[in-house]
Amino acid sequence: MLWIILGICVAAIFFVGLFVMGIYNKLVQLQNRYENGFSQIEVQLKRRYDLIPNLVETVKGYMAHERETLEAVIQARNQAVSGLQAAAGNPSDAAAIQALAGAEQGLAGAMGRLFALAEAYPDLKANENMAQLTEELTSTENKVAFARQAYNDAVTAYNTYKETFPPIAVAGLFGHGQNAELLQFDSAAIAEAPKVSF
């Protein structure tokens, strides 16, 4: 009789262990998905950050007296690069993701002012290099939007799974206590997105 009770206890512990292991593995899988999603955003943002100095160089010859606007674009770009580096180091850090979103909003505002000023320069609008850079930036913006959507979908899946029962009872034990942060931009900034067409 003692052996039967002992066997039942061992079997119960074994099945509980398997159950907890399944939850842990699912949490790791979902975390890896959103971290991979962030990596895709990182690739596209780096591409955009690399295009911006070329754009400023192209514009500089036409808009020499708009130095303040050009410097604001470069400063906003550098802040966004720093924000991306911090967030890429730990996509689970909510503060880093929020800082990146803020830096991206600042960059969008600076780029919007640059493109608004560029409208007043017909020779600049006709410049072939400017047209090519604008097209590449537009394409990159679309890729960033798609990558951000995929990332946010993965974060939502992770957070939803982690907050359901029974995973919520296990998540904190294995370092999954904090929700992942969505990468969101201010809806007002989105409504006033810069036009990138010449």
Steps between C-alpha positions, in 0.01 A plus 500: 500500500786738585661426163179587318468834681868572439458407132198728466692788662800449271273482195317816608830686549619375161186622321504835681865535398411426137216750517723775642770417245243536219396843627863609533583383148199686357604820682853472360365434150271805512778718644734393220234591244460856624877543537539383140225743402699779661808391306305551178409852610864563586614403149256739336568787740876467444438516126296818546762651732764433234291677234442817700858641483492450121171686486640787709808520274279516192277768649784704650608652168151628429400600851822650637314766699281233666793381710294483820254255341781284362672489838171410667461203263851375573454547876165316493659222294782462750253484790301235316818298437580515873144397584520207260830383647355506852183317396688245288712414802187388685167502314336389827584835663179705489684828569739443208211425262315813616817709457542364147138587417558854630820539300325373188225758548763771527665378181166487317434861601843619385468313170152646451638853538782419255262369235263793553787743437622299201164558329606863448804401289398388148860419401531273802175322417635438149833363628538133402696411815231659715227305320689173548563567871138595550386179334737292713383675817136439409570133436689473828216672689259239366734220609533655846121513528463133404781393734350703784162339442656151510692591817189637671305186402773282654508714816122475531512122462772477768321731745163331445640151556697612804194661660272197459459225755698281568804674338454805723569277802830381350628796292645703788698203628701485178566871436190569291322719755510827307294562187682579176443854372322574173684736265243773454517841349284795600183493292517879460847466348371231266214724389757763404750268339739670260427470131796334334412565139662734251 
